[in-house]
Amino acid sequence: MLVRKALGLPFHEPEWFGLPVMRRVAITTPNVMTALRKLNRDQARPYNFALSPVLTNLSNEPLLLLGPFVKALQRWQTMPYVNIYDGKINTLNPPTLLAVPHTFDLMFAQYWKHPEFKSLAPDGTLCKGVTRGLLKRCPITASGIKLIGKETERGWEQDDDVSTLLPSLVRYDKSNLTDKDRLREKLQRTSIDKLQAQTGLSRNTILRARRGQKTRVQSAKLLSNRIGGS
């Protein structure tokens, strides 16, 4: 169909083009099962499947809708869904939330005009939705490095766990360091001879603490007190 549309030839849109896009997820946590039992107590069992519509949330409230696993496509728009964040029951049609469900025709329309961000246009500029021709490689210059929890959500590619729909990528910077991490950084900036003189601890104990390895509680407290007061 996309090829025929690109060539300007007549094409026919399937009947399911107006249906909302759904994700299949498994019931793997007690809070999800409790929320789904408001819709169907018998069907909401551990590791049963549920449906989650793909939405664009236009409100400031957290939103993740889950509904019973229904194969009848015509029911997807009108059947009830529960928001696992507040436990309220909602429907897509009539709409009860400030959110826009993604339909298949919308997804195909976005794909049709989706620019290729990983490449450059033939003239070396950024690709646009109407770019044509042999694309070029896009050079990348790193301006800084930040560690994150995961590079991408691999779990969504491999299983149906509902946790993959929740935001989980965590960026770690100085403000996210634990007390143990801060102590380790301070130890690494202080000479071992100075730490030995101030604490009376052995060189091996100080080296273990600088590496983040396990040390005695009393030794860790002594190092923490000395570093904190210096």
VENLINNOR-V65825 format. One line per field, one symbol per residue. ss: DSSP state (~ for helix, > for strand, _ for the rest). phi: phi as a letter, one per 40 degrees, with the letter a starting at -180 (. if undefined). burial: + if it has 16 or more other C-alpha atoms within 10 Angstrom, else -. A space follows every 50 residues. Layout:
ss = ???
phi = ???
burial = ???
This chain:
ss = _~~~~~________~~~~_>_>>>>>___~~~~~~~____________>> >>>_>>>_______>>>>____~~~_____>>>_____>>________>> >_>~~~~~~~~~______>>_____>_________>>_________>>__ ___~~~~~__>~~~~_____>>_~~~__~~~~~~~~~~___~~~~~~~~_ __~~~~~~~~______~~~~~~~~~~~~~_
phi = .ccccccgccabcccccccccbbcbbcbbccccccccccaccccbdgccb bbccbbccbcccaacbbccbcccccccbccbbcccbgccbbcaccbbcab ccbcccccccccbcccccbbcdcgcccbcbcbhccbcbcbbccibbcbca cacccccbabcccccccbcbcbbdcccccccccccccccbccccccccbg cccccccccccgccbccccccccccccccc
burial = ------------------++++-+++++---++++++-+----++---++ +++++-------+++++++------++-++++++--+-++++-------- ++++++--------+---+++----++---+---++-------------- ---------++++-+-----------------++--+----+--+----- ----++--++--------++-+++--+---
